[in-house]
Amino acid sequence: MNMSDIINQKITAALAPTQFEVINESHLHAGHMDTSSNNTHFRLIIVAQKFEGLRALQRHKMVYGILSEEMPATIHALALDLKSPSETNEGA
């Protein structure tokens, strides 16, 4: 299983997101650190009810906790776009 699949599995199980996208941005960091595995830099776009009422820092900590086994050993960088349904068109 590649890192995108692992991220997908863990986030889906923990947050049951209504929208979720894993974007591998490792190719944008060629020559930076060891990018030979091509699975080191990711952007996650997540909409989940579990984010409702939480501040950005609390949401980030939640995601980092879910992926704690992969960070920082395997995942070098993680960009996060985290919203609750009420902050999107879903909540309108």
Jmol script that loads the backbone (N, CA, C; Angstrom):
load data "model"
ATOM      1  N   MET A   1       0.851  -1.177   0.000  1.00  0.00           N
ATOM      2  CA  MET A   1       0.000   0.000   0.000  1.00  0.00           C
ATOM      3  C   MET A   1       0.897   1.242   0.000  1.00  0.00           C
ATOM      4  N   ASN A   2       0.611   2.199  -0.895  1.00  0.00           N
ATOM      5  CA  ASN A   2       1.431   3.405  -0.924  1.00  0.00           C
ATOM      6  C   ASN A   2       0.929   4.406   0.119  1.00  0.00           C
ATOM      7  N   MET A   3       1.692   5.477   0.317  1.00  0.00           N
ATOM      8  CA  MET A   3       1.378   6.429   1.376  1.00  0.00           C
ATOM      9  C   MET A   3       0.033   7.117   1.151  1.00  0.00           C
ATOM     10  N   SER A   4      -0.325   7.419  -0.079  1.00  0.00           N
ATOM     11  CA  SER A   4      -1.637   8.029  -0.353  1.00  0.00           C
ATOM     12  C   SER A   4      -2.761   7.115   0.120  1.00  0.00           C
ATOM     13  N   ASP A   5      -2.620   5.824  -0.110  1.00  0.00           N
ATOM     14  CA  ASP A   5      -3.630   4.855   0.320  1.00  0.00           C
ATOM     15  C   ASP A   5      -3.708   4.766   1.841  1.00  0.00           C
ATOM     16  N   ILE A   6      -2.556   4.797   2.490  1.00  0.00           N
ATOM     17  CA  ILE A   6      -2.519   4.748   3.960  1.00  0.00           C
ATOM     18  C   ILE A   6      -3.204   5.977   4.542  1.00  0.00           C
ATOM     19  N   ILE A   7      -2.873   7.156   4.004  1.00  0.00           N
ATOM     20  CA  ILE A   7      -3.503   8.396   4.460  1.00  0.00           C
ATOM     21  C   ILE A   7      -5.010   8.307   4.257  1.00  0.00           C
ATOM     22  N   ASN A   8      -5.418   7.885   3.085  1.00  0.00           N
ATOM     23  CA  ASN A   8      -6.840   7.778   2.762  1.00  0.00           C
ATOM     24  C   ASN A   8      -7.553   6.858   3.748  1.00  0.00           C
ATOM     25  N   GLN A   9      -6.969   5.709   3.993  1.00  0.00           N
ATOM     26  CA  GLN A   9      -7.571   4.727   4.899  1.00  0.00           C
ATOM     27  C   GLN A   9      -7.702   5.281   6.320  1.00  0.00           C
ATOM     28  N   LYS A  10      -6.642   5.881   6.838  1.00  0.00           N
ATOM     29  CA  LYS A  10      -6.650   6.367   8.222  1.00  0.00           C
ATOM     30  C   LYS A  10      -7.598   7.548   8.416  1.00  0.00           C
ATOM     31  N   ILE A  11      -7.562   8.505   7.494  1.00  0.00           N
ATOM     32  CA  ILE A  11      -8.426   9.682   7.615  1.00  0.00           C
ATOM     33  C   ILE A  11      -9.892   9.283   7.466  1.00  0.00           C
ATOM     34  N   THR A  12     -10.187   8.430   6.517  1.00  0.00           N
ATOM     35  CA  THR A  12     -11.564   7.987   6.303  1.00  0.00           C
ATOM     36  C   THR A  12     -12.101   7.261   7.532  1.00  0.00           C
ATOM     37  N   ALA A  13     -11.297   6.391   8.110  1.00  0.00           N
ATOM     38  CA  ALA A  13     -11.727   5.638   9.295  1.00  0.00           C
ATOM     39  C   ALA A  13     -11.938   6.550  10.502  1.00  0.00           C
ATOM     40  N   ALA A  14     -11.070   7.532  10.680  1.00  0.00           N
ATOM     41  CA  ALA A  14     -11.123   8.372  11.875  1.00  0.00           C
ATOM     42  C   ALA A  14     -12.127   9.521  11.775  1.00  0.00           C
ATOM     43  N   LEU A  15     -12.294  10.083  10.582  1.00  0.00           N
ATOM     44  CA  LEU A  15     -13.092  11.302  10.457  1.00  0.00           C
ATOM     45  C   LEU A  15     -14.393  11.144   9.674  1.00  0.00           C
ATOM     46  N   ALA A  16     -14.550  10.068   8.925  1.00  0.00           N
ATOM     47  CA  ALA A  16     -15.731   9.878   8.065  1.00  0.00           C
ATOM     48  C   ALA A  16     -16.043  11.160   7.295  1.00  0.00           C
ATOM     49  N   PRO A  17     -15.086  11.664   6.521  1.00  0.00           N
ATOM     50  CA  PRO A  17     -15.285  12.944   5.842  1.00  0.00           C
ATOM     51  C   PRO A  17     -16.368  12.882   4.769  1.00  0.00           C
ATOM     52  N   THR A  18     -17.027  14.023   4.571  1.00  0.00           N
ATOM     53  CA  THR A  18     -18.015  14.124   3.497  1.00  0.00           C
ATOM     54  C   THR A  18     -17.336  14.496   2.187  1.00  0.00           C
ATOM     55  N   GLN A  19     -16.182  15.139   2.279  1.00  0.00           N
ATOM     56  CA  GLN A  19     -15.323  15.411   1.127  1.00  0.00           C
ATOM     57  C   GLN A  19     -13.895  15.136   1.563  1.00  0.00           C
ATOM     58  N   PHE A  20     -13.121  14.535   0.670  1.00  0.00           N
ATOM     59  CA  PHE A  20     -11.743  14.209   1.033  1.00  0.00           C
ATOM     60  C   PHE A  20     -10.917  14.025  -0.221  1.00  0.00           C
ATOM     61  N   GLU A  21      -9.778  14.681  -0.246  1.00  0.00           N
ATOM     62  CA  GLU A  21      -8.860  14.545  -1.375  1.00  0.00           C
ATOM     63  C   GLU A  21      -7.431  14.507  -0.854  1.00  0.00           C
ATOM     64  N   VAL A  22      -6.664  13.554  -1.342  1.00  0.00           N
ATOM     65  CA  VAL A  22      -5.236  13.453  -1.050  1.00  0.00           C
ATOM     66  C   VAL A  22      -4.502  13.837  -2.325  1.00  0.00           C
ATOM     67  N   ILE A  23      -3.664  14.865  -2.230  1.00  0.00           N
ATOM     68  CA  ILE A  23      -2.891  15.312  -3.386  1.00  0.00           C
ATOM     69  C   ILE A  23      -1.418  15.105  -3.071  1.00  0.00           C
ATOM     70  N   ASN A  24      -0.764  14.283  -3.866  1.00  0.00           N
ATOM     71  CA  ASN A  24       0.665  14.029  -3.693  1.00  0.00           C
ATOM     72  C   ASN A  24       1.428  15.157  -4.380  1.00  0.00           C
ATOM     73  N   GLU A  25       2.121  15.974  -3.594  1.00  0.00           N
ATOM     74  CA  GLU A  25       2.880  17.108  -4.123  1.00  0.00           C
ATOM     75  C   GLU A  25       4.382  16.855  -4.090  1.00  0.00           C
ATOM     76  N   SER A  26       4.777  15.604  -3.940  1.00  0.00           N
ATOM     77  CA  SER A  26       6.198  15.267  -3.828  1.00  0.00           C
ATOM     78  C   SER A  26       6.989  15.711  -5.045  1.00  0.00           C
ATOM     79  N   HIS A  27       6.376  15.639  -6.222  1.00  0.00           N
ATOM     80  CA  HIS A  27       7.084  16.027  -7.447  1.00  0.00           C
ATOM     81  C   HIS A  27       7.469  17.509  -7.446  1.00  0.00           C
ATOM     82  N   LEU A  28       6.790  18.321  -6.651  1.00  0.00           N
ATOM     83  CA  LEU A  28       7.102  19.749  -6.573  1.00  0.00           C
ATOM     84  C   LEU A  28       8.349  20.020  -5.743  1.00  0.00           C
ATOM     85  N   HIS A  29       8.854  18.993  -5.087  1.00  0.00           N
ATOM     86  CA  HIS A  29       9.982  19.154  -4.174  1.00  0.00           C
ATOM     87  C   HIS A  29      11.192  18.340  -4.619  1.00  0.00           C
ATOM     88  N   ALA A  30      11.320  18.124  -5.904  1.00  0.00           N
ATOM     89  CA  ALA A  30      12.464  17.369  -6.444  1.00  0.00           C
ATOM     90  C   ALA A  30      13.759  18.032  -6.001  1.00  0.00           C
ATOM     91  N   GLY A  31      14.680  17.228  -5.506  1.00  0.00           N
ATOM     92  CA  GLY A  31      15.961  17.740  -5.034  1.00  0.00           C
ATOM     93  C   GLY A  31      15.932  18.203  -3.591  1.00  0.00           C
ATOM     94  N   HIS A  32      14.760  18.246  -2.997  1.00  0.00           N
ATOM     95  CA  HIS A  32      14.608  18.655  -1.605  1.00  0.00           C
ATOM     96  C   HIS A  32      14.493  17.402  -0.755  1.00  0.00           C
ATOM     97  N   MET A  33      15.422  17.218   0.154  1.00  0.00           N
ATOM     98  CA  MET A  33      15.476  16.001   0.969  1.00  0.00           C
ATOM     99  C   MET A  33      15.563  14.776   0.070  1.00  0.00           C
ATOM    100  N   ASP A  34      15.120  13.650   0.571  1.00  0.00           N
ATOM    101  CA  ASP A  34      15.107  12.418  -0.222  1.00  0.00           C
ATOM    102  C   ASP A  34      13.701  12.224  -0.765  1.00  0.00           C
ATOM    103  N   THR A  35      13.482  12.632  -1.996  1.00  0.00           N
ATOM    104  CA  THR A  35      12.163  12.472  -2.605  1.00  0.00           C
ATOM    105  C   THR A  35      12.128  11.264  -3.531  1.00  0.00           C
ATOM    106  N   SER A  36      13.087  10.365  -3.383  1.00  0.00           N
ATOM    107  CA  SER A  36      13.142   9.199  -4.261  1.00  0.00           C
ATOM    108  C   SER A  36      11.901   8.316  -4.130  1.00  0.00           C
ATOM    109  N   SER A  37      11.285   8.293  -2.966  1.00  0.00           N
ATOM    110  CA  SER A  37      10.084   7.474  -2.788  1.00  0.00           C
ATOM    111  C   SER A  37       8.862   8.126  -3.427  1.00  0.00           C
ATOM    112  N   ASN A  38       8.942   9.416  -3.693  1.00  0.00           N
ATOM    113  CA  ASN A  38       7.853  10.169  -4.316  1.00  0.00           C
ATOM    114  C   ASN A  38       6.568  10.117  -3.488  1.00  0.00           C
ATOM    115  N   ASN A  39       6.701   9.916  -2.195  1.00  0.00           N
ATOM    116  CA  ASN A  39       5.560   9.877  -1.276  1.00  0.00           C
ATOM    117  C   ASN A  39       5.893  10.598   0.019  1.00  0.00           C
ATOM    118  N   THR A  40       6.347  11.846  -0.092  1.00  0.00           N
ATOM    119  CA  THR A  40       6.810  12.556   1.090  1.00  0.00           C
ATOM    120  C   THR A  40       6.070  13.854   1.373  1.00  0.00           C
ATOM    121  N   HIS A  41       5.462  14.463   0.362  1.00  0.00           N
ATOM    122  CA  HIS A  41       4.796  15.759   0.499  1.00  0.00           C
ATOM    123  C   HIS A  41       3.347  15.636   0.023  1.00  0.00           C
ATOM    124  N   PHE A  42       2.406  15.992   0.910  1.00  0.00           N
ATOM    125  CA  PHE A  42       0.993  15.829   0.580  1.00  0.00           C
ATOM    126  C   PHE A  42       0.183  17.057   0.958  1.00  0.00           C
ATOM    127  N   ARG A  43      -0.895  17.256   0.233  1.00  0.00           N
ATOM    128  CA  ARG A  43      -1.920  18.249   0.565  1.00  0.00           C
ATOM    129  C   ARG A  43      -3.211  17.468   0.785  1.00  0.00           C
ATOM    130  N   LEU A  44      -3.863  17.741   1.916  1.00  0.00           N
ATOM    131  CA  LEU A  44      -5.129  17.083   2.225  1.00  0.00           C
ATOM    132  C   LEU A  44      -6.242  18.124   2.265  1.00  0.00           C
ATOM    133  N   ILE A  45      -7.299  17.852   1.561  1.00  0.00           N
ATOM    134  CA  ILE A  45      -8.498  18.685   1.600  1.00  0.00           C
ATOM    135  C   ILE A  45      -9.584  17.829   2.238  1.00  0.00           C
ATOM    136  N   ILE A  46     -10.034  18.250   3.414  1.00  0.00           N
ATOM    137  CA  ILE A  46     -10.972  17.428   4.182  1.00  0.00           C
ATOM    138  C   ILE A  46     -12.139  18.285   4.668  1.00  0.00           C
ATOM    139  N   VAL A  47     -13.345  17.797   4.435  1.00  0.00           N
ATOM    140  CA  VAL A  47     -14.548  18.371   5.026  1.00  0.00           C
ATOM    141  C   VAL A  47     -15.142  17.276   5.906  1.00  0.00           C
ATOM    142  N   ALA A  48     -15.270  17.569   7.201  1.00  0.00           N
ATOM    143  CA  ALA A  48     -15.768  16.554   8.134  1.00  0.00           C
ATOM    144  C   ALA A  48     -16.580  17.201   9.251  1.00  0.00           C
ATOM    145  N   GLN A  49     -17.648  16.547   9.621  1.00  0.00           N
ATOM    146  CA  GLN A  49     -18.495  17.016  10.717  1.00  0.00           C
ATOM    147  C   GLN A  49     -17.699  17.127  12.014  1.00  0.00           C
ATOM    148  N   LYS A  50     -16.715  16.267  12.188  1.00  0.00           N
ATOM    149  CA  LYS A  50     -15.917  16.275  13.422  1.00  0.00           C
ATOM    150  C   LYS A  50     -15.119  17.562  13.593  1.00  0.00           C
ATOM    151  N   PHE A  51     -15.002  18.378  12.542  1.00  0.00           N
ATOM    152  CA  PHE A  51     -14.303  19.661  12.643  1.00  0.00           C
ATOM    153  C   PHE A  51     -15.217  20.781  13.137  1.00  0.00           C
ATOM    154  N   GLU A  52     -16.519  20.518  13.191  1.00  0.00           N
ATOM    155  CA  GLU A  52     -17.483  21.545  13.594  1.00  0.00           C
ATOM    156  C   GLU A  52     -17.148  22.067  14.988  1.00  0.00           C
ATOM    157  N   GLY A  53     -17.055  23.384  15.121  1.00  0.00           N
ATOM    158  CA  GLY A  53     -16.792  24.009  16.412  1.00  0.00           C
ATOM    159  C   GLY A  53     -15.333  24.022  16.832  1.00  0.00           C
ATOM    160  N   LEU A  54     -14.452  23.438  16.026  1.00  0.00           N
ATOM    161  CA  LEU A  54     -13.031  23.415  16.363  1.00  0.00           C
ATOM    162  C   LEU A  54     -12.281  24.521  15.628  1.00  0.00           C
ATOM    163  N   ARG A  55     -11.278  25.065  16.287  1.00  0.00           N
ATOM    164  CA  ARG A  55     -10.409  26.051  15.648  1.00  0.00           C
ATOM    165  C   ARG A  55      -9.423  25.334  14.740  1.00  0.00           C
ATOM    166  N   ALA A  56      -8.798  26.112  13.861  1.00  0.00           N
ATOM    167  CA  ALA A  56      -7.857  25.548  12.883  1.00  0.00           C
ATOM    168  C   ALA A  56      -6.767  24.725  13.565  1.00  0.00           C
ATOM    169  N   LEU A  57      -6.193  25.235  14.641  1.00  0.00           N
ATOM    170  CA  LEU A  57      -5.116  24.518  15.323  1.00  0.00           C
ATOM    171  C   LEU A  57      -5.605  23.180  15.870  1.00  0.00           C
ATOM    172  N   GLN A  58      -6.802  23.149  16.417  1.00  0.00           N
ATOM    173  CA  GLN A  58      -7.363  21.899  16.940  1.00  0.00           C
ATOM    174  C   GLN A  58      -7.578  20.882  15.814  1.00  0.00           C
ATOM    175  N   ARG A  59      -8.021  21.360  14.675  1.00  0.00           N
ATOM    176  CA  ARG A  59      -8.226  20.486  13.519  1.00  0.00           C
ATOM    177  C   ARG A  59      -6.897  19.914  13.036  1.00  0.00           C
ATOM    178  N   HIS A  60      -5.893  20.778  12.948  1.00  0.00           N
ATOM    179  CA  HIS A  60      -4.568  20.331  12.509  1.00  0.00           C
ATOM    180  C   HIS A  60      -4.016  19.285  13.468  1.00  0.00           C
ATOM    181  N   LYS A  61      -4.136  19.536  14.764  1.00  0.00           N
ATOM    182  CA  LYS A  61      -3.651  18.569  15.753  1.00  0.00           C
ATOM    183  C   LYS A  61      -4.369  17.227  15.618  1.00  0.00           C
ATOM    184  N   MET A  62      -5.655  17.274  15.313  1.00  0.00           N
ATOM    185  CA  MET A  62      -6.426  16.047  15.140  1.00  0.00           C
ATOM    186  C   MET A  62      -5.869  15.226  13.973  1.00  0.00           C
ATOM    187  N   VAL A  63      -5.625  15.884  12.845  1.00  0.00           N
ATOM    188  CA  VAL A  63      -5.104  15.185  11.667  1.00  0.00           C
ATOM    189  C   VAL A  63      -3.686  14.686  11.926  1.00  0.00           C
ATOM    190  N   TYR A  64      -2.846  15.523  12.545  1.00  0.00           N
ATOM    191  CA  TYR A  64      -1.481  15.080  12.866  1.00  0.00           C
ATOM    192  C   TYR A  64      -1.511  13.869  13.796  1.00  0.00           C
ATOM    193  N   GLY A  65      -2.448  13.844  14.734  1.00  0.00           N
ATOM    194  CA  GLY A  65      -2.579  12.697  15.627  1.00  0.00           C
ATOM    195  C   GLY A  65      -2.956  11.427  14.881  1.00  0.00           C
ATOM    196  N   ILE A  66      -3.861  11.555  13.926  1.00  0.00           N
ATOM    197  CA  ILE A  66      -4.288  10.404  13.128  1.00  0.00           C
ATOM    198  C   ILE A  66      -3.116   9.839  12.328  1.00  0.00           C
ATOM    199  N   LEU A  67      -2.243  10.732  11.851  1.00  0.00           N
ATOM    200  CA  LEU A  67      -1.107  10.316  11.013  1.00  0.00           C
ATOM    201  C   LEU A  67       0.213  10.303  11.784  1.00  0.00           C
ATOM    202  N   SER A  68       0.154  10.198  13.098  1.00  0.00           N
ATOM    203  CA  SER A  68       1.362  10.294  13.928  1.00  0.00           C
ATOM    204  C   SER A  68       2.405   9.222  13.615  1.00  0.00           C
ATOM    205  N   GLU A  69       1.978   8.043  13.202  1.00  0.00           N
ATOM    206  CA  GLU A  69       2.941   6.982  12.877  1.00  0.00           C
ATOM    207  C   GLU A  69       3.712   7.291  11.599  1.00  0.00           C
ATOM    208  N   GLU A  70       3.105   8.062  10.712  1.00  0.00           N
ATOM    209  CA  GLU A  70       3.733   8.376   9.426  1.00  0.00           C
ATOM    210  C   GLU A  70       4.559   9.664   9.469  1.00  0.00           C
ATOM    211  N   MET A  71       4.341  10.499  10.473  1.00  0.00           N
ATOM    212  CA  MET A  71       5.052  11.773  10.559  1.00  0.00           C
ATOM    213  C   MET A  71       6.038  11.726  11.710  1.00  0.00           C
ATOM    214  N   PRO A  72       7.217  12.243  11.548  1.00  0.00           N
ATOM    215  CA  PRO A  72       7.830  12.762  10.327  1.00  0.00           C
ATOM    216  C   PRO A  72       8.665  11.724   9.583  1.00  0.00           C
ATOM    217  N   ALA A  73       8.607  10.478  10.003  1.00  0.00           N
ATOM    218  CA  ALA A  73       9.461   9.445   9.403  1.00  0.00           C
ATOM    219  C   ALA A  73       9.226   9.278   7.906  1.00  0.00           C
ATOM    220  N   THR A  74       7.980   9.217   7.482  1.00  0.00           N
ATOM    221  CA  THR A  74       7.667   8.986   6.073  1.00  0.00           C
ATOM    222  C   THR A  74       7.137  10.241   5.398  1.00  0.00           C
ATOM    223  N   ILE A  75       6.190  10.909   6.041  1.00  0.00           N
ATOM    224  CA  ILE A  75       5.640  12.152   5.494  1.00  0.00           C
ATOM    225  C   ILE A  75       6.518  13.297   5.966  1.00  0.00           C
ATOM    226  N   HIS A  76       7.086  14.026   5.016  1.00  0.00           N
ATOM    227  CA  HIS A  76       7.956  15.154   5.354  1.00  0.00           C
ATOM    228  C   HIS A  76       7.164  16.452   5.476  1.00  0.00           C
ATOM    229  N   ALA A  77       6.146  16.636   4.637  1.00  0.00           N
ATOM    230  CA  ALA A  77       5.360  17.865   4.655  1.00  0.00           C
ATOM    231  C   ALA A  77       3.893  17.540   4.404  1.00  0.00           C
ATOM    232  N   LEU A  78       3.036  18.262   5.126  1.00  0.00           N
ATOM    233  CA  LEU A  78       1.604  18.033   5.026  1.00  0.00           C
ATOM    234  C   LEU A  78       0.901  19.388   5.032  1.00  0.00           C
ATOM    235  N   ALA A  79       0.308  19.759   3.908  1.00  0.00           N
ATOM    236  CA  ALA A  79      -0.487  20.986   3.811  1.00  0.00           C
ATOM    237  C   ALA A  79      -1.943  20.594   4.022  1.00  0.00           C
ATOM    238  N   LEU A  80      -2.646  21.350   4.860  1.00  0.00           N
ATOM    239  CA  LEU A  80      -3.999  20.961   5.242  1.00  0.00           C
ATOM    240  C   LEU A  80      -5.021  22.051   4.947  1.00  0.00           C
ATOM    241  N   ASP A  81      -6.117  21.664   4.332  1.00  0.00           N
ATOM    242  CA  ASP A  81      -7.284  22.524   4.129  1.00  0.00           C
ATOM    243  C   ASP A  81      -8.440  21.791   4.794  1.00  0.00           C
ATOM    244  N   LEU A  82      -8.794  22.224   6.006  1.00  0.00           N
ATOM    245  CA  LEU A  82      -9.734  21.488   6.845  1.00  0.00           C
ATOM    246  C   LEU A  82     -10.959  22.342   7.138  1.00  0.00           C
ATOM    247  N   LYS A  83     -12.136  21.832   6.802  1.00  0.00           N
ATOM    248  CA  LYS A  83     -13.373  22.581   7.010  1.00  0.00           C
ATOM    249  C   LYS A  83     -14.465  21.673   7.551  1.00  0.00           C
ATOM    250  N   SER A  84     -15.424  22.299   8.212  1.00  0.00           N
ATOM    251  CA  SER A  84     -16.639  21.587   8.599  1.00  0.00           C
ATOM    252  C   SER A  84     -17.660  21.782   7.481  1.00  0.00           C
ATOM    253  N   PRO A  85     -18.692  20.948   7.418  1.00  0.00           N
ATOM    254  CA  PRO A  85     -19.703  21.109   6.363  1.00  0.00           C
ATOM    255  C   PRO A  85     -20.355  22.492   6.355  1.00  0.00           C
ATOM    256  N   SER A  86     -20.518  23.112   7.524  1.00  0.00           N
ATOM    257  CA  SER A  86     -21.154  24.433   7.580  1.00  0.00           C
ATOM    258  C   SER A  86     -20.282  25.525   6.961  1.00  0.00           C
ATOM    259  N   GLU A  87     -19.008  25.236   6.729  1.00  0.00           N
ATOM    260  CA  GLU A  87     -18.093  26.203   6.120  1.00  0.00           C
ATOM    261  C   GLU A  87     -17.982  26.013   4.607  1.00  0.00           C
ATOM    262  N   THR A  88     -18.779  25.110   4.073  1.00  0.00           N
ATOM    263  CA  THR A  88     -18.760  24.826   2.637  1.00  0.00           C
ATOM    264  C   THR A  88     -20.176  24.954   2.084  1.00  0.00           C
ATOM    265  N   ASN A  89     -20.324  24.665   0.823  1.00  0.00           N
ATOM    266  CA  ASN A  89     -21.653  24.672   0.204  1.00  0.00           C
ATOM    267  C   ASN A  89     -22.549  23.585   0.779  1.00  0.00           C
ATOM    268  N   GLU A  90     -21.933  22.553   1.384  1.00  0.00           N
ATOM    269  CA  GLU A  90     -22.717  21.466   1.986  1.00  0.00           C
ATOM    270  C   GLU A  90     -23.588  21.977   3.123  1.00  0.00           C
ATOM    271  N   GLY A  91     -23.059  22.972   3.845  1.00  0.00           N
ATOM    272  CA  GLY A  91     -23.768  23.477   5.016  1.00  0.00           C
ATOM    273  C   GLY A  91     -24.719  24.612   4.695  1.00  0.00           C
ATOM    274  N   ALA A  92     -24.756  25.018   3.445  1.00  0.00           N
ATOM    275  CA  ALA A  92     -25.604  26.160   3.058  1.00  0.00           C
ATOM    276  C   ALA A  92     -27.037  25.742   2.835  1.00  0.00           C
TER     277      ALA A  92
END
end "model"
wireframe off; spacefill off
backbone 0.3
color backbone group
